[in-house]
Amino acid sequence: MVERLPQHRHCIECGNAIASKEKYCSDECNKTHTAKVQSRKKQLLLLYFGSFIVLVILVILSFWRF
């Protein structure tokens, strides 16, 4: 016999089962996930900015030789 589970979702941060309308099981998970997302955004911005600076330096050096 198949056991039916009530509608539920899993917390984005920790994976615990929660009510179907919620995204996080607690405020702590919400804050942790938000902090991780902000950190990833900063890292990605740094990567783009660093790549742009390296590209500009390489272009300047390539024109400087000639």
C-alpha positions as CSV (number, residue, x, y, z in Angstrom):
1,M,0.0,0.0,0.0
2,V,1.3,3.5,-0.9
3,E,1.5,6.0,1.9
4,R,0.4,9.5,0.9
5,L,2.3,12.5,2.2
6,P,0.7,15.9,2.5
7,Q,1.8,18.6,0.1
8,H,5.2,20.0,1.1
9,R,8.4,21.6,-0.1
10,H,11.9,21.4,1.1
11,C,13.9,24.3,2.6
12,I,16.2,25.8,0.0
13,E,19.0,26.0,2.6
14,C,18.9,22.9,4.7
15,G,16.4,20.6,2.9
16,N,14.0,20.1,5.8
17,A,10.3,19.4,4.8
18,I,8.2,22.6,5.3
19,A,4.7,23.9,4.4
20,S,4.1,24.2,0.7
21,K,4.0,28.1,0.7
22,E,7.3,28.7,2.5
23,K,10.8,28.7,1.1
24,Y,12.8,28.4,4.3
25,C,12.2,26.5,7.5
26,S,13.4,29.3,9.7
27,D,14.7,32.9,9.7
28,E,18.2,31.5,10.3
29,C,18.0,29.5,7.0
30,N,16.7,32.6,5.2
31,K,19.6,34.8,6.5
32,T,22.2,32.1,5.8
33,H,20.9,31.6,2.2
34,T,20.7,35.4,1.6
35,A,24.3,35.8,2.9
36,K,25.5,33.0,0.5
37,V,23.7,34.6,-2.4
38,Q,25.3,38.0,-1.6
39,S,28.7,36.4,-1.3
40,R,28.3,34.7,-4.7
41,K,27.2,38.0,-6.3
42,K,30.3,39.8,-4.9
43,Q,32.6,37.0,-6.1
44,L,31.0,37.1,-9.6
45,L,31.4,40.9,-9.7
46,L,35.0,40.6,-8.7
47,L,35.6,38.0,-11.4
48,Y,34.1,40.2,-14.1
49,F,35.9,43.3,-12.9
50,G,39.2,41.4,-12.6
51,S,38.8,39.9,-16.1
52,F,38.0,43.3,-17.6
53,I,41.1,44.9,-16.0
54,V,43.3,42.0,-17.3
55,L,41.8,42.4,-20.8
56,V,42.4,46.1,-20.8
57,I,46.0,45.6,-19.7
58,L,46.6,43.0,-22.4
59,V,45.1,45.3,-25.1
60,I,47.3,48.2,-23.9
61,L,50.4,46.0,-23.9
62,S,49.7,44.6,-27.3
63,F,49.4,48.1,-28.8
64,W,52.4,49.4,-26.9
65,R,54.8,46.9,-28.6
66,F,54.1,48.3,-32.1
